[in-house]
C-alpha cells in the first residue's frame, strides 16, 4: 500500500509528463516559421515570406533602398530621383509586417497559459 507522499509524487510526475507532452504538441503545431540553419552557420531562416514573383522581390528591394536613402537627410540630391516615396515606404512596411512570426506568438501565449496555470 502506497503512502500519501508517494501518491502525491506520482500525481506530480504524471502532471509533469502530461505538460511535457502538451509542450511537444504545441511546439510542433506552432514553431513553423523559423527553421534552424543546418551546417556551420548558426541561426534561423524564415520558412517563407510573401513574395509572389521576381518583379515583386526586386521592387521590394528597390523600395527598401529608397527608404534608406530617404532616411539620410543630408543626401537630398539622391532623393530627387525617388518618384513614389509613399509607395516605397508602404512596400517596405508591408514586407516587414510579413516577417513577424504570428504563429509563434500564438505558441508563446499557449505556453504561458500552460506553464503558469498552476502558479496563479
N, CA and C atoms as a LAMMPS dump frame, in Angstrom:
ITEM: TIMESTEP
0
ITEM: NUMBER OF ATOMS
360
ITEM: BOX BOUNDS ff ff ff
-5.0000000000000000e+02 5.0000000000000000e+02
-5.0000000000000000e+02 5.0000000000000000e+02
-5.0000000000000000e+02 5.0000000000000000e+02
ITEM: ATOMS id mol type element x y z
1 1 1 N 0.838 -1.174 0
2 1 2 C 0 0 0
3 1 3 C 0.893 1.25 0
4 2 1 N 0.584 2.186 -0.907
5 2 2 C 1.379 3.402 -1.039
6 2 3 C 0.927 4.442 -0.027
7 3 1 N 1.928 5.161 0.48
8 3 2 C 1.559 6.221 1.413
9 3 3 C 1.165 7.481 0.634
10 4 1 N 0.664 8.452 1.338
11 4 2 C 0.128 9.665 0.72
12 4 3 C 1.222 10.441 -0.02
13 5 1 N 2.424 10.469 0.508
14 5 2 C 3.538 11.179 -0.13
15 5 3 C 3.879 10.553 -1.476
16 6 1 N 3.881 9.217 -1.553
17 6 2 C 4.167 8.526 -2.812
18 6 3 C 3.085 8.816 -3.848
19 7 1 N 1.827 8.826 -3.409
20 7 2 C 0.722 9.112 -4.329
21 7 3 C 0.81 10.539 -4.86
22 8 1 N 1.139 11.477 -3.998
23 8 2 C 1.282 12.877 -4.408
24 8 3 C 2.428 13.017 -5.404
25 9 1 N 3.53 12.311 -5.148
26 9 2 C 4.676 12.363 -6.051
27 9 3 C 4.318 11.77 -7.409
28 10 1 N 3.585 10.679 -7.439
29 10 2 C 3.149 10.067 -8.695
30 10 3 C 2.244 11.01 -9.474
31 11 1 N 1.315 11.651 -8.781
32 11 2 C 0.432 12.6 -9.444
33 11 3 C 1.233 13.759 -10.022
34 12 1 N 2.205 14.241 -9.273
35 12 2 C 3.044 15.341 -9.728
36 12 3 C 3.827 14.938 -10.975
37 13 1 N 4.385 13.734 -10.976
38 13 2 C 5.114 13.243 -12.149
39 13 3 C 4.195 13.094 -13.354
40 14 1 N 2.986 12.6 -13.121
41 14 2 C 2.011 12.46 -14.213
42 14 3 C 1.652 13.819 -14.789
43 15 1 N 1.483 14.816 -13.926
44 15 2 C 1.169 16.17 -14.386
45 15 3 C 2.322 16.733 -15.207
46 16 1 N 3.54 16.491 -14.747
47 16 2 C 4.714 16.975 -15.479
48 16 3 C 4.805 16.296 -16.837
49 17 1 N 4.602 14.991 -16.891
50 17 2 C 4.657 14.275 -18.161
51 17 3 C 3.554 14.747 -19.113
52 18 1 N 2.374 14.996 -18.579
53 18 2 C 1.278 15.494 -19.391
54 18 3 C 1.609 16.875 -19.957
55 19 1 N 2.163 17.749 -19.131
56 19 2 C 2.558 19.08 -19.603
57 19 3 C 3.652 18.992 -20.658
58 20 1 N 4.606 18.093 -20.451
59 20 2 C 5.679 17.922 -21.438
60 20 3 C 5.116 17.465 -22.782
61 21 1 N 4.16 16.575 -22.75
62 21 2 C 3.521 16.112 -23.987
63 21 3 C 2.769 17.256 -24.662
64 22 1 N 2.084 18.077 -23.865
65 22 2 C 1.375 19.228 -24.409
66 22 3 C 2.343 20.235 -25.017
67 23 1 N 3.491 20.422 -24.372
68 23 2 C 4.518 21.331 -24.899
69 23 3 C 5.029 20.83 -26.244
70 24 1 N 5.276 19.532 -26.341
71 24 2 C 5.752 18.958 -27.61
72 24 3 C 4.719 19.162 -28.719
73 25 1 N 3.445 18.93 -28.406
74 25 2 C 2.386 19.111 -29.398
75 25 3 C 2.271 20.564 -29.829
76 26 1 N 2.269 21.487 -28.857
77 26 2 C 2.184 22.911 -29.184
78 26 3 C 3.382 23.364 -30.013
79 27 1 N 4.556 22.857 -29.677
80 27 2 C 5.761 23.224 -30.417
81 27 3 C 5.68 22.76 -31.865
82 28 1 N 5.234 21.535 -32.077
83 28 2 C 5.123 21.007 -33.442
84 28 3 C 4.096 21.785 -34.254
85 29 1 N 3.019 22.219 -33.612
86 29 2 C 1.963 22.954 -34.305
87 29 3 C 2.342 24.394 -34.61
88 30 1 N 3.123 25.029 -33.744
89 30 2 C 3.294 26.471 -33.826
90 30 3 C 4.688 26.965 -34.171
91 31 1 N 5.712 26.177 -34.01
92 31 2 C 7.045 26.602 -34.434
93 31 3 C 7.205 26.266 -35.91
94 32 1 N 6.607 27.065 -36.763
95 32 2 C 6.583 26.74 -38.181
96 32 3 C 7.314 27.751 -39.057
97 33 1 N 7.481 28.972 -38.599
98 33 2 C 8.064 29.984 -39.467
99 33 3 C 9.583 30.032 -39.436
100 34 1 N 10.172 29.909 -38.268
101 34 2 C 11.628 29.962 -38.178
102 34 3 C 12.183 28.547 -38.132
103 35 1 N 13.068 28.263 -39.063
104 35 2 C 13.689 26.938 -39.13
105 35 3 C 15.188 27.084 -38.88
106 36 1 N 15.789 26.142 -38.142
107 36 2 C 17.226 26.241 -37.889
108 36 3 C 18.035 26.039 -39.171
109 37 1 N 19.138 26.763 -39.238
110 37 2 C 20.064 26.614 -40.356
111 37 3 C 20.952 25.418 -40.05
112 38 1 N 21.064 24.523 -40.985
113 38 2 C 21.911 23.351 -40.798
114 38 3 C 23.303 23.639 -41.319
115 39 1 N 24.28 22.999 -40.747
116 39 2 C 25.647 23.179 -41.205
117 39 3 C 26.45 24.026 -40.244
118 40 1 N 27.4 24.762 -40.795
119 40 2 C 28.356 25.517 -39.987
120 40 3 C 27.72 26.762 -39.372
121 41 1 N 26.89 27.451 -40.159
122 41 2 C 26.281 28.692 -39.681
123 41 3 C 25.22 28.424 -38.629
124 42 1 N 25.223 29.227 -37.581
125 42 2 C 24.195 29.095 -36.555
126 42 3 C 23.116 30.13 -36.801
127 43 1 N 21.915 29.819 -36.392
128 43 2 C 20.829 30.77 -36.509
129 43 3 C 19.611 30.139 -37.134
130 44 1 N 18.715 30.986 -37.623
131 44 2 C 17.461 30.53 -38.2
132 44 3 C 17.198 31.272 -39.5
133 45 1 N 16.35 30.695 -40.327
134 45 2 C 15.882 31.399 -41.506
135 45 3 C 14.365 31.349 -41.516
136 46 1 N 13.778 32.327 -42.188
137 46 2 C 12.328 32.344 -42.302
138 46 3 C 11.891 31.274 -43.274
139 47 1 N 10.913 30.513 -42.873
140 47 2 C 10.41 29.43 -43.709
141 47 3 C 9.807 29.964 -45.002
142 48 1 N 9.07 31.033 -44.902
143 48 2 C 8.502 31.644 -46.099
144 48 3 C 8.245 33.116 -45.858
145 49 1 N 8.211 33.825 -46.93
146 49 2 C 7.897 35.244 -46.884
147 49 3 C 7.032 35.533 -48.103
148 50 1 N 6.098 36.409 -47.977
149 50 2 C 5.126 36.631 -49.042
150 50 3 C 5.697 37.482 -50.175
151 51 1 N 6.419 36.861 -51.045
152 51 2 C 6.895 37.478 -52.281
153 51 3 C 6.393 36.585 -53.41
154 52 1 N 5.673 37.164 -54.341
155 52 2 C 4.977 36.351 -55.341
156 52 3 C 5.772 36.102 -56.618
157 53 1 N 6.689 36.983 -56.947
158 53 2 C 7.494 36.757 -58.146
159 53 3 C 8.76 37.611 -58.07
160 54 1 N 9.623 37.459 -59.06
161 54 2 C 10.881 38.203 -59.047
162 54 3 C 10.657 39.706 -59.134
163 55 1 N 9.676 40.128 -59.92
164 55 2 C 9.412 41.56 -60.037
165 55 3 C 9.057 42.152 -58.678
166 56 1 N 8.184 41.472 -57.924
167 56 2 C 7.829 41.982 -56.602
168 56 3 C 9.04 41.986 -55.672
169 57 1 N 9.869 40.944 -55.742
170 57 2 C 11.083 40.899 -54.925
171 57 3 C 11.99 42.076 -55.238
172 58 1 N 12.235 42.316 -56.525
173 58 2 C 13.137 43.401 -56.908
174 58 3 C 12.542 44.763 -56.561
175 59 1 N 11.234 44.918 -56.712
176 59 2 C 10.579 46.178 -56.33
177 59 3 C 10.67 46.395 -54.822
178 60 1 N 10.534 45.329 -54.043
179 60 2 C 10.659 45.437 -52.591
180 60 3 C 12.085 45.828 -52.206
181 61 1 N 13.066 45.218 -52.854
182 61 2 C 14.46 45.578 -52.58
183 61 3 C 14.732 47.037 -52.954
184 62 1 N 14.216 47.459 -54.106
185 62 2 C 14.387 48.849 -54.541
186 62 3 C 13.716 49.798 -53.549
187 63 1 N 12.518 49.464 -53.118
188 63 2 C 11.808 50.305 -52.15
189 63 3 C 12.576 50.39 -50.839
190 64 1 N 13.15 49.27 -50.411
191 64 2 C 13.937 49.257 -49.176
192 64 3 C 15.125 50.205 -49.292
193 65 1 N 15.806 50.153 -50.409
194 65 2 C 16.944 51.054 -50.621
195 65 3 C 16.479 52.506 -50.695
196 66 1 N 15.352 52.748 -51.362
197 66 2 C 14.823 54.114 -51.442
198 66 3 C 14.483 54.666 -50.065
199 67 1 N 13.876 53.849 -49.228
200 67 2 C 13.542 54.291 -47.874
201 67 3 C 14.815 54.595 -47.094
202 68 1 N 15.845 53.784 -47.271
203 68 2 C 17.125 54.053 -46.608
204 68 3 C 17.72 55.372 -47.102
205 69 1 N 17.633 55.641 -48.392
206 69 2 C 18.129 56.909 -48.938
207 69 3 C 17.34 58.08 -48.355
208 70 1 N 16.02 57.914 -48.259
209 70 2 C 15.192 58.974 -47.687
210 70 3 C 15.547 59.247 -46.23
211 71 1 N 16.004 58.209 -45.527
212 71 2 C 16.373 58.372 -44.126
213 71 3 C 17.645 59.2 -43.963
214 72 1 N 18.43 59.299 -45.009
215 72 2 C 19.661 60.093 -44.966
216 72 3 C 19.319 61.535 -45.343
217 73 1 N 19.03 62.343 -44.374
218 73 2 C 18.566 63.708 -44.619
219 73 3 C 19.572 64.531 -45.407
220 74 1 N 20.839 64.258 -45.234
221 74 2 C 21.869 65.048 -45.891
222 74 3 C 22.002 64.719 -47.378
223 75 1 N 21.408 63.621 -47.818
224 75 2 C 21.546 63.168 -49.2
225 75 3 C 20.379 63.65 -50.067
226 76 1 N 20.053 64.928 -50.013
227 76 2 C 18.905 65.457 -50.746
228 76 3 C 19.034 65.249 -52.255
229 77 1 N 20.245 65.296 -52.794
230 77 2 C 20.424 65.108 -54.229
231 77 3 C 20.048 63.693 -54.669
232 78 1 N 20.212 62.69 -53.799
233 78 2 C 19.846 61.32 -54.142
234 78 3 C 18.334 61.103 -54.109
235 79 1 N 17.63 61.873 -53.294
236 79 2 C 16.187 61.674 -53.163
237 79 3 C 15.406 62.284 -54.323
238 80 1 N 16.036 63.084 -55.13
239 80 2 C 15.336 63.709 -56.253
240 80 3 C 14.846 62.681 -57.265
241 81 1 N 15.557 61.55 -57.396
242 81 2 C 15.178 60.516 -58.362
243 81 3 C 14.095 59.583 -57.839
244 82 1 N 13.736 59.678 -56.583
245 82 2 C 12.739 58.788 -55.993
246 82 3 C 11.36 59.386 -56.256
247 83 1 N 10.587 58.734 -57.102
248 83 2 C 9.297 59.273 -57.553
249 83 3 C 8.144 58.919 -56.607
250 84 1 N 8.11 57.691 -56.102
251 84 2 C 6.968 57.2 -55.328
252 84 3 C 7.369 56.955 -53.87
253 85 1 N 7.675 58.009 -53.165
254 85 2 C 8.174 57.878 -51.797
255 85 3 C 7.167 57.165 -50.893
256 86 1 N 5.904 57.587 -50.944
257 86 2 C 4.88 56.977 -50.091
258 86 3 C 4.71 55.499 -50.419
259 87 1 N 4.723 55.176 -51.692
260 87 2 C 4.577 53.781 -52.123
261 87 3 C 5.759 52.935 -51.647
262 88 1 N 6.961 53.503 -51.732
263 88 2 C 8.15 52.772 -51.281
264 88 3 C 8.083 52.491 -49.786
265 89 1 N 7.693 53.481 -49.007
266 89 2 C 7.586 53.29 -47.555
267 89 3 C 6.519 52.243 -47.262
268 90 1 N 5.386 52.31 -47.929
269 90 2 C 4.297 51.333 -47.727
270 90 3 C 4.781 49.92 -48.059
271 91 1 N 5.499 49.765 -49.163
272 91 2 C 6.007 48.448 -49.571
273 91 3 C 6.942 47.867 -48.522
274 92 1 N 7.844 48.693 -48.011
275 92 2 C 8.8 48.222 -47.003
276 92 3 C 8.075 47.846 -45.714
277 93 1 N 7.098 48.65 -45.305
278 93 2 C 6.352 48.348 -44.079
279 93 3 C 5.52 47.073 -44.24
280 94 1 N 4.923 46.859 -45.405
281 94 2 C 4.158 45.625 -45.638
282 94 3 C 5.071 44.411 -45.6
283 95 1 N 6.25 44.534 -46.187
284 95 2 C 7.208 43.434 -46.171
285 95 3 C 7.639 43.133 -44.739
286 96 1 N 7.956 44.185 -43.974
287 96 2 C 8.367 44 -42.575
288 96 3 C 7.245 43.353 -41.772
289 97 1 N 6.018 43.736 -42.04
290 97 2 C 4.87 43.15 -41.336
291 97 3 C 4.791 41.648 -41.601
292 98 1 N 5.111 41.229 -42.813
293 98 2 C 5.067 39.81 -43.16
294 98 3 C 6.182 39.006 -42.508
295 99 1 N 7.176 39.677 -41.969
296 99 2 C 8.274 38.982 -41.296
297 99 3 C 7.952 38.631 -39.85
298 100 1 N 6.878 39.176 -39.312
299 100 2 C 6.513 38.923 -37.919
300 100 3 C 5.933 37.512 -37.803
301 101 1 N 6.55 36.645 -37.01
302 101 2 C 6.07 35.255 -36.893
303 101 3 C 4.878 35.139 -35.936
304 102 1 N 3.684 35.498 -36.41
305 102 2 C 2.492 35.483 -35.566
306 102 3 C 2.16 34.098 -35.047
307 103 1 N 2.419 33.064 -35.84
308 103 2 C 2.135 31.706 -35.395
309 103 3 C 2.92 31.383 -34.123
310 104 1 N 4.121 31.877 -34.044
311 104 2 C 4.941 31.602 -32.876
312 104 3 C 4.522 32.466 -31.689
313 105 1 N 3.905 33.603 -31.941
314 105 2 C 3.342 34.405 -30.855
315 105 3 C 2.163 33.664 -30.231
316 106 1 N 1.377 32.997 -31.055
317 106 2 C 0.268 32.18 -30.558
318 106 3 C 0.823 31.077 -29.658
319 107 1 N 1.911 30.464 -30.091
320 107 2 C 2.574 29.423 -29.3
321 107 3 C 2.982 29.968 -27.931
322 108 1 N 3.583 31.139 -27.919
323 108 2 C 4.035 31.711 -26.658
324 108 3 C 2.858 31.968 -25.714
325 109 1 N 1.745 32.439 -26.256
326 109 2 C 0.564 32.633 -25.414
327 109 3 C 0.073 31.316 -24.829
328 110 1 N 0.029 30.273 -25.651
329 110 2 C -0.424 28.96 -25.178
330 110 3 C 0.543 28.388 -24.146
331 111 1 N 1.846 28.57 -24.378
332 111 2 C 2.847 28.07 -23.442
333 111 3 C 2.747 28.802 -22.106
334 112 1 N 2.548 30.091 -22.165
335 112 2 C 2.423 30.866 -20.923
336 112 3 C 1.233 30.367 -20.113
337 113 1 N 0.124 30.162 -20.795
338 113 2 C -1.074 29.678 -20.112
339 113 3 C -0.831 28.29 -19.518
340 114 1 N -0.184 27.427 -20.279
341 114 2 C 0.081 26.065 -19.824
342 114 3 C 1.051 26.051 -18.64
343 115 1 N 2.121 26.795 -18.738
344 115 2 C 3.156 26.745 -17.715
345 115 3 C 2.784 27.51 -16.444
346 116 1 N 1.974 28.533 -16.579
347 116 2 C 1.629 29.345 -15.409
348 116 3 C 0.268 28.991 -14.828
349 117 1 N -0.393 27.988 -15.374
350 117 2 C -1.744 27.657 -14.921
351 117 3 C -1.774 27.224 -13.454
352 118 1 N -0.758 26.549 -12.983
353 118 2 C -0.736 26.084 -11.582
354 118 3 C -0.236 27.136 -10.622
355 119 1 N 0.473 28.126 -11.14
356 119 2 C 1.082 29.125 -10.265
357 119 3 C 0.128 30.244 -9.9
358 120 1 N -0.926 30.446 -10.666
359 120 2 C -1.822 31.582 -10.436
360 120 3 C -2.844 31.307 -9.394
